[in-house]
Amino acid sequence: MADRRPLVLISGVFSELPAGDTAIGASAGQLTAGSGVAGGGALDGSTRRLDISLAPNASGLIIVGAGDTATLGFDGSHVASGSAALALAGEALASGNAALAVAVPEEGALASGNAALSDLSSKVSKAGDVVSGTLVVTSQSYGTVGSFTGSGVITLDFGANNNHVVTLQGNSTLAAPTTASGGQAGAVVIHQDGTGSRTLAYSGGWSFAGGTAPTLTTTASGTDILVYYCSDSSTFNASTILDVQSA
């Protein structure tokens, strides 16, 4: 007996499915065993290779699988996307013109633009990690500036900020800063308040040229800058730029 093709309803008449046409089964909108498939044959559990295009639904997403887990299989060693975004519930893995090979996403998002991500198991976190080798910064690099206004014993936190602004409201002593690190450098801008004549002494590891501490500008609202370098966590080598004014 000759091979038979599925029957379809065409203009009110049952006819065999025309050669080259396909048919979709009526079960929940899915292809079912025995349905026509381009190129002939049926879906019976064996592998079929099809060239298809996926269109997003109204949400703008293409959903694969059910729930929060989906599995995609590929013959190649990587998934390449151009100007594409891949999204999973709870966290996003996004790439623009990128090649993703061995990606190990942490909490939050992994994003790349015109980049190649190969192995993200050794990543740099937002705080605490050490970058070995040469670090090149091609734009600005800066941190927040610490601020103190008052008098008495002043203890700056060098672990929180490299640069500080101090406004003296009375005679004061600049004590050893806390949590300093060898190799750290920065500046302390020292302002007199509107009254002026405030003095500043030094204790706890501050060192100056010739062993002599500077005498600050004492005019009202005067400004001096203390530039420092930490030889270690308890030695603070400093120099001053006195009476800083607009040119």
C-alpha positions, 0 to 999 in steps of 0.5 A: 500500500502506498504511503498515506499522508494526514487528512486535512480539511480544505474548503470544506473537503477532506483531502490528503495533506499537500506535499511540502505542507505541514500540520499542527496537532490539536492537543494544546497547540503542540506537535503530536505523534503522527502530525506532519513535519516539514520534510516528512515523518512524524515526532516519535521521540527520535531526534529531528533537526529543524531550522526554526525562528522563535518569536517572543510573547506579549511579555517580550520573553521566550520561555523554555520549559516550566517553572524557574528551570530550563535546559538548552542543549547545543552541539557547539562549545559555546552560545554566541549572541549578537545584541541579545539578552538572556533572562532567567527569573530572579537574576539576569545574564545579559550580553550584547555582541558577546560570546559566553562560554563557561559562565557561573552567575552569582547573585545579581546580574552578569552583563557584558557589552562587546566582551568575551566571558570565558570563565567567571568562577574567579571573579572580582567582588565589589569589596575586599579582593586584590587585583594582581598585576598592572591595573590600568584606569583609562578614566577617573578613579576616586573615592568619597571624601571624609569630613570632620568639623569640631575641635579637640582630638581628631582621629581620622579613619583612613580605612574609610577614606583616603582624603579628608576635609577638617574644619577647626572650631578650636585648638586641636590635635591630629592623632594617629588615624585608624585602619591605615595601610602601608602604601596609602596616600592622600590629602587632608584639607584643613580649614579655619572656621569663621573665627580663625586662630585655631592651632593644630598639634600632631601625635601618634606617628605623624612625621615632617621634614626636619622633624618640625611640624608646620604652623598652619594659617590662622586667618579666619576661613584660611585653608592649608593642605596636609599631603601624606604617605603611609610607610606602614600602618603607623607611620604617616609622612606628611608635607603641607601646602600653606595658605591656599587661596584662589589665584 
